[in-house]
């Protein structure tokens, strides 16, 4: 691997490896249960974050997207002149 990418790749790989030790985040039983329930649904969602911390990440993503939207509308960037 190119040394220029080491600062990014080391951090990313370290975070991914660290997930293996966090059973509360990476619970195979939880994931299996969610997959089973999705399989029983008539119209399952296309994407579904899984895990006890997923709501926190979804709220943060939603808030960031809403903030971006509000800034664009306020600035009028969505209107073609």
C-alpha positions as CSV (number, residue, x, y, z in Angstrom):
1,X,0.0,0.0,0.0
2,X,1.2,3.5,-0.8
3,X,2.6,5.3,2.2
4,X,0.6,8.4,1.4
5,X,-2.6,6.5,2.3
6,X,-1.3,5.1,5.6
7,X,-2.7,7.9,7.8
8,X,-6.2,7.3,6.5
9,X,-6.1,3.5,6.0
10,X,-4.6,2.8,9.4
11,X,-7.3,4.8,11.2
12,X,-10.1,3.1,9.1
13,X,-8.7,-0.4,9.5
14,X,-8.2,0.2,13.2
15,X,-11.8,1.3,13.6
16,X,-13.1,-1.7,11.7
17,X,-10.9,-4.1,13.7
18,X,-12.1,-2.5,16.9
19,X,-15.7,-3.3,16.0
20,X,-15.0,-7.0,16.3
21,X,-14.4,-6.6,20.0
22,X,-17.6,-4.7,20.7
23,X,-20.2,-7.3,21.0
24,X,-22.9,-4.8,21.8
25,X,-22.3,-3.1,18.4
26,X,-21.5,-6.2,16.4
27,X,-24.0,-8.8,17.7
28,X,-24.5,-11.7,15.3
29,X,-27.7,-12.6,17.2
30,X,-29.1,-9.1,16.8
31,X,-28.3,-9.1,13.1
32,X,-29.8,-12.6,12.5
33,X,-33.0,-11.5,14.3
34,X,-33.3,-8.4,12.2
35,X,-32.7,-10.3,8.9
36,X,-35.3,-12.9,10.0
37,X,-37.9,-10.1,10.7
38,X,-37.1,-8.4,7.4
39,X,-37.6,-11.6,5.6
40,X,-41.1,-11.9,7.1
41,X,-42.1,-8.4,5.9
42,X,-44.2,-8.0,2.8
43,X,-42.4,-4.8,1.8
44,X,-39.0,-4.6,3.6
45,X,-37.0,-1.4,3.5
46,X,-34.2,-1.3,1.0
47,X,-31.7,-0.3,3.7
48,X,-31.8,-0.7,7.4
49,X,-29.1,0.2,9.8
50,X,-28.8,-2.4,12.6
51,X,-27.6,-2.0,16.1
52,X,-28.3,-0.2,19.3
53,X,-26.4,2.9,18.2
54,X,-27.9,3.1,14.7
55,X,-30.6,5.6,15.8
56,X,-27.9,8.0,17.0
57,X,-26.1,7.8,13.6
58,X,-29.4,8.1,11.7
59,X,-30.4,11.2,13.7
60,X,-27.0,12.8,13.1
61,X,-27.2,12.1,9.3
62,X,-30.8,13.5,9.2
63,X,-29.8,16.6,11.1
64,X,-26.8,17.3,8.8
65,X,-28.9,16.8,5.7
66,X,-31.7,19.0,7.0
67,X,-29.2,21.7,7.9
68,X,-27.7,21.6,4.4
69,X,-31.2,21.8,2.9
70,X,-32.1,24.7,5.0
71,X,-28.9,26.6,4.0
72,X,-29.6,26.0,0.3
73,X,-33.2,27.2,0.5
74,X,-32.3,30.2,2.6
75,X,-29.5,31.2,0.2
76,X,-31.8,30.6,-2.8
77,X,-29.4,28.2,-4.5
78,X,-32.2,26.0,-5.5
79,X,-33.8,28.6,-7.8
80,X,-32.6,28.9,-11.3
81,X,-32.5,32.6,-12.4
